[in-house]
Amino acid sequence: MLPTTVIAIILFFVIQAQMESASPTADLIQPLPTNESYTEQEETTEYIEDTTIYVEVKGAVHKPGVYELSEGDRVLTAIELAGGYLPASNSKNINHAQRVEDEMVIYVPIEGEEVEELSSSPDQKSSLVNINKAEVAMLTTLPGIGPAKADAIIAYREDVGGFKEKQDLMKVTGIGQKTFEKLEPLITVK
């Protein structure tokens, strides 16, 4: 057996060796990053302008619907995408060279159908639907008006002799206050 002092000395050196191997050396110590060592990376978001627009073509065309166009396209392109005019269409008041705009509605009336302009201002390209003269095709272009309600509007105006004011439209079965509020800026009774 080894004397206790020898065991204590060996134990001392073993513990010291373990402590030295456990303590980091200067080569292993890495400095903590400071604010200067961080380079803030700015998030750069590149905004690409979307040049895709959507135009709705309604009325006397072969394929009425919503079409995807590009900025700078003309009304003529939208009409062509909609399959062109029906034989009974009246395109004489349509400006085919006009540039289309996003959410634009292009309505092609039937021959003999009257479409009144919303404004004489060249900036406004919408038109009002005359509920005293419009036929089913024109009435169904209005929001919330399908063929059945269009027939009811025509039947009402034939029975009563026409609408005297816009609010009279609410006297038609199936047209309430909410529907009327959507229609009011789009219709006329002239």
Salt bridges, closest charged atoms under 4 A:
GLU101 OE2 - LYS125 NZ 3.32
GLU114 OE1 - LYS133 NZ 3.32
GLU135 OE2 - ARG157 NH2 3.93
ASP168 OD1 - LYS171 NZ 3.42
